[in-house]
């Protein structure tokens, strides 16, 4: 990449790991990011902490390749970057009375919230997936997602009519109700309660990492100060928002007067004017890029300039979203096995993925076990397009500690196995009767070999012992 792009590589792959990419640097970057997150929660220099968090996370996303290609990563980066203009200035700003957020940044955060929903609704219809058109999209949704939960196990056993209602309600919410954002405040407040109540069961029935938590938090921006103050204890109101600063607006929108100190004339100074101009250009640029991408979903050949959109793409701050365009029609799991003789195989147990039939599905979100997630996506395709599978096989032949740490245990503690293979299973939730009778939450069927069986010879060379036969269609 250095030879191909030269200095432009810093733009196309913006990461501090260009300076050094060793394990210690990556660990240090994680610790710096976590420390900045903690200080941000404590309201210490919010803008600086947000910048540090953004740089650290962008550095990871830009370098992690297959491990960071999720829409949730883009959502977090976009929200984090816009929050740089939303957060109050200063080392210890308190509630930010002297530095209220700009309306532009508030709108762009609300705009991101709207696009996550609306664009997800658009792709559901545009994909032509028969599951959405026949109102059967939710029938096996809880079973076939990346990491199901025990709550989802119970919900899937509800009657089809409830799943059909959930399918229709999803489309109505994503394509209709979210437009309440642009209506007067009472409609926005009502929309907040609808989408919040909607997100809670989604969080409980599926492990979609921090995605739903982020959307849930962004939804709070549908509320305003006047609404929140109605439910705040009186002793807090005086400390947080002095009465003389609250103006009861006759309009439908609440106004909070800025204290005299927050209406400085320093905006006339060159530095302040430059900062305002720069912020305006950046926020308008983001709004343009996100709006154009949404328009292209509805009008693919709309004649808008492409370069402003492409220029922001490496930074993941102006994204196009679209969740569950096509529903997964089965649950497939890749399992790694090792052997010393090619006959008797021992299984590498996963930490999070379904594997043990009697193990109850758990709730991990907002944590995202990216290795397990990537294997779920790999199971929907072939091994040639998912190099992570044969690469994992090769590293298991080496007994690589970093890779073994991704599993619940090592079945070969003395020495690495002579051969490693990856097989593919299809999984289903058990019925209520099966679970009560056997204690099993899952049942499964072996489909065959997923990837080549690898063996390390005495000279250290890795060879293929057996090639997989074509698997039956399983998409």
Buried (B, 14 or more C-beta within 10 A) or exposed (E): EEEEEEEEBEEEBBBBBBEEEEEEBBEBBEEBBEBBBEBBEEBBBBBBBBBBBBBBBBBBBBBBEEBBEBBBBBBBBBBBBBBBBBBBEBEEBEEBBBBBBBEBBBBBBBBBBBBBBBBBBBBBBBBEBEBBEEBBBBBBBBBBBBBBBBBBBBBBEEEEEEBBEBBBBBBEBBBEBBEBBEEEBEBBBBBBEBBBEBBEBBBBBBBBBBBBBBBBBBBEBBBBBBBEBEEEEEEEEEEBBEEEEBEEEEEEEBBBEBEEEEEEEEEEEEEEEEEEEEBEEBBEBBBBBBBBBBEBBEEEEEEBEEEBBEEBBBBBBBBBBBBBBBBBBBBBBBBBBBBBEBEEBBBBBBBBBBBBBEEEBEBBBBEBBBBBBBBBBBBBEEBEEBEBBBEBBBBBBBBBEEBBEBBEEBBBEEEBBBBBBBBBBBBBBBEEEBBEEEEBBBBBEEBEBBBBBBBBEEEEEBEEBEEBEEBEEBE
